[in-house]
Every structure is written in structure tokens, then in C-alpha cells.
Amino acid sequence: MVLKKTNILWNSNEISKIFNKNIDKDWTCTGVEIDSRKVKPGNIFLAMPGTEFDGHNFIKDAINMGANSLIIKESLNITKDNLNIIKVDDVYKSLILLSKASRKRINNSKNIIAITGSSGKTSTKEMLGHALSTIESTYINPDSYNNHVGVPYSLANMPRNTNYGIFELGMNNLNEISILSKLVKPDIAIITNISEAHIGNFNSIKDIIKAKSEIFNGLRSNGYILLNNDHIYYKELEKNISKSKNYNIIKYGFNKNADIRLIKRLVENYGQTLIAEAYGKTYKYKINLDGEHQAINSLAVLGVLLISKCNIEKGLKNLTKVSLPAGRGKRYNLMIKGQDTVLIDDTYNANLSSMVASLKTLCEKAKNNRKVLFFGEMRELGAFSEDLHQKLYGYLISFNIAMIIFVGNKTKNLYKLCNRRIECFWSENVDSLSKEEISNLIKPKDFILVKGSRNMKMEIIVKYLLDNFKGK
């Protein structure tokens, strides 16, 4: 889905100017890598410092994998024939310099897009990548590389012939997105939604709104802002937009005041057909992702296509080919006692709004089939944790969840509450759940949702189910 790269990403002349270093011989590199295990022949390897590991300890591994050049700290003494070595005071700062130079060399592009939000960043990015790749050369940041290392790493690897660049920006605290947005310098900024994700690191939801609004700090003058008009915090977000930079605000959602409005959605066995209206024109298209939240996310894609003044129908048509990474709501078929059973893997993360969205999708797809939830606690909620977990009770009842397996200490009180109305089980962690117990709990024709915060390791349950019951 990403564009076909030219063989040369950086050359020695560019590297010399970026780092203000004399380089004696001519050479080129095909990519920038910070993980020695992922190095490919012809890559530059940056020996990055880390909280657990130091990249300098893996230099030999990087060389064995085919790195032709190294960026290392000044104090290290390495000499090796046919290996280009750049010594710097700070390896991380060298990554930042590369990212800035990469952004600068495609300065004429008007199609650099940044996405943030409490959920929906990756799926929106994937849809955008599929739509735009049919129009022009398109680059998206890999996986969920959306933090202080991932974003500059993604920028440093952006090919020089990029027409559309798509980057998701994540955060855990204030002032993080601001730094990333100033690196990306987007022409288009998208905020998918705001919820209590990571609220344990903040004083209130207003601080989260402020943190997400930092995406505007790097947005170019006369740039475009796409906002989900359905969310209760829309007005608060709007207040944080500078009036002096002549930004163009486009609202999307079900809301009757939206510029891009979802009129109708037809749920199908796989995916959904959508009808949207934008500026007096109707668009009908299909996405192969489930859930009302994904339908809303697709409106942001339509917005970018409209801004770009490209072949909109061609871009929308490619949304039928989107596939989400593991843990992002991906659906699998299981076979239990000879009968089809459905597994939804949504284990990448969890907060209140994403939890509700996933439960809605489960209910919508399961129809009259039994609905089973493996629920790992929502982390990083701090003093708000108990209240936010309790808020799920009404949804679990209204969506008629037949059985819930709670995992984690923060879910215990919710388990006790639900146990009065729903068949429930509780486990301190995933490792405490016996595989035999999991097998005995699920039944043929079940629709099973597995969801929880990243460090709850709920993917272990998914792997067990796939290893033992995967169907065709």
C-alpha cells in the first residue's frame, strides 16, 4: 500500500550537509533503521539509546544483517572496511535532523496529513493510504509508529518522491503531539475523537482536549482541519483553533450540521455500504471494515479526497481492499464442533469510547447469536479508573452480552456488579486463565470479542483460539 520507493533514500552528500560532517567517499542508503533485527542490506543503522536496550550493543547484528552505514555516538571506536560510520554527539538528535531534512525536501507537497484521536487513528490512516495510493505516490507511517521515536523514524524513511504522506500522532502527556506536529508540518490535520484514554496522566478531560489540539501547532497556514462533529467535545476543540492562520475547518459525522454527513449505512456480512453527502453531492461507497465508528472514520477519507481535488470515486473504490493489523478489530472464523464461530481481535488497546464502539460492532454483527466478551482492564486511567469501568455496566446489559470473562484487578468491581445479571468469570491476569477453561466456555456459533489495554496481553487468548479452533 505504501508507494514503491526509489532505491536511494539518502546519499552521502545529503548526510554530510545534514550532520555538518566531512564524508570522504560517495555512498547511498536504501533506508533508515533503529532496530537491528529489521535491518536490510543497504540501510543506515542508528544506534539509538533506549530505556531497556542501547542500540550500540547491537551494532554487530546490524552489520551482519547488511547495514552499510552506522550513526553512532562520538565516544565509540569502530573501524571496518566498506562500512560508513558517522559519529555524533546524540544519536536521537541525528534522527530528528534526518526527519526534518526529509520533510523539507518534499516541501512542495500540499498533501501531508497528520491524524490524532483517542481511537481510530490507525484505521483512518490505513483507509487513507488505500484511497490515496490509487491517486498518487503515497507513504504511510508503519504500524503504530506514532510517538517521539516512531514519528521521526517514519519521516526519515519517507521517499523523496512522496506526493501524499500520512502520519498518526499519539501521546500520553501534554506537549508531546505539539513536538510531533511541528516535525510533520501537516497540510491537513484530522482529529478522530476525544475520550478518556490516558486520563490517568492528566487532571481532566479538558487536558486531553488540549493535548489533542496540539496537532494544530504544526499545521501550516491556510491548512485544513477535519473534525468529527458528533463528539460532545467538538465545541471545546473548535475553541483551540487559531483564528489568525486562516484554517479551513471541515466537520464530518452523522450530525446534521456536518459538512460531510453520513446519510445511510447498510451492514453486510463483511463490511458495509455507505451513503454520504458532502457539499450538495452524494457519494455511495463500500468499506470492508465493520462498525459504525469505521463508517464515521471513512468520512475523514472522503474529506481528504475532496480537499485534494482528485478522482474521488477512484479513491473511495479502493476502500474495499483495506485490511486492519492484528488487534485492531480484525475478524477471524473459528470452527467449534463443526460449526462456524466468529472471533473479533481488538486487543491492541482499550478506553471507554473504543470499548463501546467495539461492543456496538459485536452486537451488530452477532445479531441473535450468543455474544461473549473477554475483557482486559482499561489501563492508564488513574483516579478515574473505577468510575470509567463502572460506566461500562449499562452498555454490557443493553447489548445483551451473554458471558464475560474479566481479566485484571481493575475489572473486579465491575465483575461483581455484572455477575448479578450476566454469566461472568474473573481472572487476575491472562496467565491465570487455563486453556482448558477457555475451551469449555466458548460454544459453537458464538461471536467472541477479545479486548483490553495493550499491557494486559489479551492477544494470548486470541492466539490460543486461533491455534486451536481456526476455521476457513
Buried (B, 14 or more C-beta within 10 A) or exposed (E): BBBEBEEEBBEBEBBBEBBEEEBEEEBBBBBBBBBBEEBEEBBBBBBBEEEEEBBBEBBEBBBEBEBBBBBBBEEEEBEEEEBBBBBBEEBBEBBBBBBBBBBEEBEEBBBBBBBBBBBBBBBBBBBBBBBBBBBBBBBBBEEBBBBBBBBBBBBBBBBEEBBBBBBBBBBEEBEBBBBBBBBBBBBBBBBBBBBBBBBBBBEEBEBBBBBBBBBBBBBBEEBBBBBBBBBEBBEBBBEBBEEEEEBEEBBBBBBEEBBBBBEEBEBEEEBBBBBBBBEEEEBEBBBBBBBBBBBBBBBBBBBBBBBBEBEBEEBBBBBBBBEBBBBBBBBBEBBBEEEBBBBBBBBBBBBBBBBBBBBBBBBBBBEEBBBBBBBBBBBBBBEBBEEBBEBBBEBBEEBEBBBBBBBBEBBBBBBEBBBEEBEBBBBEBBEEBEEEEBEEBBBBBBBBBBBBBBEBBBBBBBBBBBEEBEBE
